């Protein structure tokens, strides 16, 4: 599967609009203005798309002191769910973590988004503390590949 880095805030906005209704709560209801959010993600997060935008994910991998990756968004077109696209994106994220000295992936999920919670549990995430009345944190440990040593690779 080929992952492509999102190369503009405009493209990121198109992806956000395309996937806005894909979760139990829309992206726009969680973050507000999608244009502003796309600009923030483009400036500060890593953003990847796959299969012509049928799936995409955004994460912050810059927490070097806690060695944590924060998955802020993952989305797959509804007709492609259950075909391994989301798991492939998480695999790409784990590879980034291994290659860049991160040891955990952390995310926030809505308590009512049962499909996403099942997906994350199936992929090794465990529920942590409540984030708010509507959501909680989940985390997954990234197993270190000792053969990578100290090598750091950017995506």
C-alpha positions in Angstrom: 0.0 0.0 0.0 1.4 3.4 -1.0 1.1 6.3 1.5 1.5 9.8 0.3 2.3 12.8 2.4 -0.4 15.5 2.0 1.3 18.3 0.3 -0.9 21.3 1.0 -3.5 22.7 3.4 -5.9 22.9 0.5 -5.6 19.1 -0.1 -6.0 18.5 3.7 -9.1 20.6 3.7 -10.6 18.5 0.8 -9.9 15.3 2.8 -11.5 16.8 6.0 -14.6 17.8 4.1 -14.7 14.4 2.3 -14.5 12.5 5.7 -16.4 15.0 7.9 -19.4 12.7 8.4 -17.5 9.5 8.8 -17.5 9.2 12.6 -20.2 9.2 15.2 -19.6 12.9 15.7 -18.5 15.0 12.7 -15.0 16.3 12.5 -16.3 19.9 12.2 -18.4 19.5 15.4 -15.3 18.5 17.3 -12.8 21.0 15.9 -14.9 23.9 14.5 -13.8 25.6 11.3 -12.3 22.9 9.0 -10.3 25.4 7.0 -8.6 26.7 10.1 -8.1 23.1 11.3 -6.5 22.0 8.0 -4.0 24.9 8.2 -3.1 23.9 11.8 -2.6 20.2 10.8 -0.6 21.1 7.8 1.7 23.3 9.8 2.2 21.1 12.9 1.2 17.5 12.1 2.3 14.7 9.8 -0.5 14.0 7.3 -0.8 11.0 5.0 -3.3 9.8 2.5 -3.8 6.5 0.8 -5.9 5.2 -2.2 -6.6 8.6 -3.7 -8.0 10.0 -0.4 -10.1 7.0 0.5 -8.2 7.0 3.8 -6.0 9.5 5.6 -4.5 10.1 9.0 -2.9 12.9 10.9 -0.6 12.7 13.9 1.8 14.7 16.0 5.1 12.9 16.3 7.2 15.7 17.8 6.9 14.8 21.5 10.5 13.7 22.0 10.5 14.1 25.8 7.7 11.6 26.4 8.4 9.6 23.2 4.7 9.6 22.3 2.9 9.9 18.9 -0.5 11.6 19.2 -2.9 10.2 16.5 -5.3 13.1 16.0 -7.4 11.8 13.1 -7.8 8.6 11.1 -10.6 8.2 8.5 -11.6 5.6 5.9 -14.4 5.8 3.3 -17.4 3.9 4.6 -17.5 1.5 1.6 -13.9 0.5 2.2 -14.1 -0.2 5.9 -13.2 -3.7 7.1 -10.7 -4.2 4.2 -7.6 -3.5 6.2 -7.0 0.1 5.2 -7.2 1.5 8.7 -4.9 -1.2 10.1 -2.4 -0.5 7.3 -2.4 3.2 8.3 -1.8 2.3 11.9 1.1 0.0 10.8 2.6 3.0 8.9 2.2 5.0 12.1 3.9 2.4 14.2 6.8 2.2 11.7 7.3 5.9 12.1 7.3 5.5 15.8 9.9 2.7 15.7 12.1 4.6 13.4 11.9 7.8 15.4 12.3 6.6 18.9 8.7 6.8 20.0 7.3 4.1 22.4 3.6 4.8 22.5 0.7 6.0 20.4 -2.0 7.9 22.1 -5.4 9.0 20.9 -8.7 10.4 22.0 -12.0 8.7 21.0 -15.6 9.5 21.5 -17.3 7.2 24.0 -20.2 6.7 21.6 -18.0 5.8 18.6 -18.3 2.1 19.3 -17.0 1.1 15.8 -13.8 3.1 16.3 -13.3 1.7 19.9 -13.6 -1.9 18.6 -11.1 -1.0 15.8 -8.6 0.4 18.2 -8.9 -2.5 20.7 -8.5 -5.0 17.8 -5.3 -3.2 16.9 -3.8 -3.3 20.4 -5.0 -0.1 22.0 -6.1 0.0 25.7 -8.5 2.4 27.3 -6.8 4.9 29.6 -8.3 7.9 31.5 -11.3 9.9 30.6 -10.4 12.9 28.5 -13.9 14.6 28.9 -17.5 13.7 29.5 -17.7 12.6 25.9 -14.3 10.9 25.3 -11.5 9.0 26.7 -7.8 8.3 25.9 -6.5 5.1 24.4 -2.8 4.0 24.2 -0.8 1.4 22.5 2.8 0.5 23.3 5.1 0.4 20.2 7.4 -2.5 20.4 11.0 -1.5 19.7 12.9 -3.1 16.9 16.4 -3.4 18.4 17.9 -3.8 14.9 17.0 -0.2 14.1 19.3 1.1 16.8 19.4 4.9 17.0 18.6 5.5 13.3 15.9 8.1 12.8 13.9 8.3 9.7 11.3 10.9 8.7 8.3 10.2 6.6 
